[in-house]
Amino acid sequence: MNRTRLIFFAVLLVAVAIVGVSVLTRQFQTTSAIPQPVAPKTVEVRVVTALPVEPWVQEAARDFNASPAAKIENSAIKVTIIPMDGLTAMGQFERGDMNPVATAWIPDSRYLVELSNAAFKEKFGRDVFLTDGEYRARPIAISLFSWGIYESRANVLRKKYGSIDWKTIHDAAIAKGGWPELGGDPQWGYFKLVVPNPRRNVGGLQAMVAAAGEYYGKTDITVADVTNPDFQKWLKELMGAVTDFSSLGSYTAENIALFGYSTGDGGQLLESDLLVNMQGIQTRWADPLNIVYPKYLTWFDFPFTIWVGPETTALEKNAALEFQRYLLRPEVQAKAISRGLRPANSDVAIPNESLFAKWQAQGATTVVPRTTAMRSPSRDVLLALLRFYDLQVAQR
């Protein structure tokens, strides 16, 4: 190869090298000019929480925020708990009044999630709460509805009717001669039923659903059942034994502990609320409260439900998922048990020193006798019950 060709190839190689370096330099400068996403220092997770589990979830949130578990993608997680009754929360979600939209929702029962999601799907054509996959609604604790009735009253009713159930309570409610007619102390006056206000506490609706189940002897209640004139007459007579719905807000069992017989003689309430207030009842009143599990059983399962709409980021959704996992840890579930709740984690057993064991003599039990589980009511059934309450009970 002669000298001229060597010089030509050398010049060509130098030119190629210069072009390559120029291209790489431009690429680097262009890439550097694009703002790179920076993970936020703190990821905020707002959890709207049903009132019966709020004390436990609030305590868990404080512990979680201070723990090494409150981290995601090099960002700290801060969980804020917003106490709210399930019906109120459902209304705010559906009306768009919740601003900003909560990252997650722990309602009283799964059916509230299903009802709310159905409304959103009809309105927007998409789900906002999921029933499967990673973000599916998962129960974090369970509490049954059971009868809580003063022992002296329970003994009289058992002697006359043989059992404590909605039919017994109805007959006691309509006794014109009051407790003397039933065989009780004249000083007791008339039978007084305790049912939470259905407009303030979804437990009031559950009580009416359970009463309907027993009236009809079936687990699935329809709108036709609710609007049946004979049933409405029976239910109105039953609910007429509630002395004052305005005083029975969201903390009905607490009212029984504080005000005793003036609140009522007994009613169907959340098991966990009864258990945590049993000591106060024993301390303030000579007559202990009995817990009786009904044949037609209803319950709350407090599902942790993540909002999957575009209003929250993927990082916020995943941060909420971390808190959900934390609530299901055995040590956190144990704290739920200490508050009278049943664990949702199947690997966690109720210990012998629990409130269930402490109040066993009053009827509490870890293993519930065979019962019939009520099916979740439809949205139309709930609206029909609320309409019945507004027209025939609240107006009296």
PyMOL commands that set and color helices and strands:
alter all, ss='L'
color gray80, all
select helices_A, chain A and resi 3-33+51-65+86-95+110-124+151-161+166-173+178-182+186-188+202-216+223-226+229-239+245-247+252-262+271-284+314-327+330-337+355-358+360-362+379-393
alter helices_A, ss='H'
color red, helices_A
select strands_A, chain A and resi 42-49+71-72+75-83+104-106+138-139+141-150+193-194+266-270+289-292+296-297+299-300+303-306+342-343+372-373
alter strands_A, ss='S'
color yellow, strands_A
deselect
rebuild
show_as cartoon
